[in-house]
Amino acid sequence: MMDYAEARRAAAGLAALAEPTRLRVLFLLARGPHHVGQLADLVGTPMVNMSHHLGVMRQAGLVEDEKDGRRVVYRFRPDVFAAGDGDGTLGVLTVGPFRVVVRADGQPPAIGRPKRKPPKPKK
């Protein structure tokens, strides 16, 4: 069982993702680094709001930023994100003992047994 301090860190990371705009940013950053303006345009939110969302994710330890001239480029921290292996998964974000799988098609991974196809009707 994890201790209280580790649970607090994991909860902060998961809480940083528990917002629709930030989940959309997660999907975009899983594809690679973006600057604030790109993310704001792609998500359709004002740049000041995007900066706020990225700040929340940075404070939670999920992303890092780097100056590129007048732009600030954001990417996932390498210790919390591993790129996918080409099986339809963009990557896996590690938040404490939890894993968030980011799929290329935006669908959650299948869990458990695959559903059986219904039998074909007899003619």
Helices and strands as residue ranges (DSSP letters): H 4-17, H 20-29, E 34-35, H 36-43, H 47-59, E 63-68, E 71-76, E 81-83, E 89-95, E 98-103
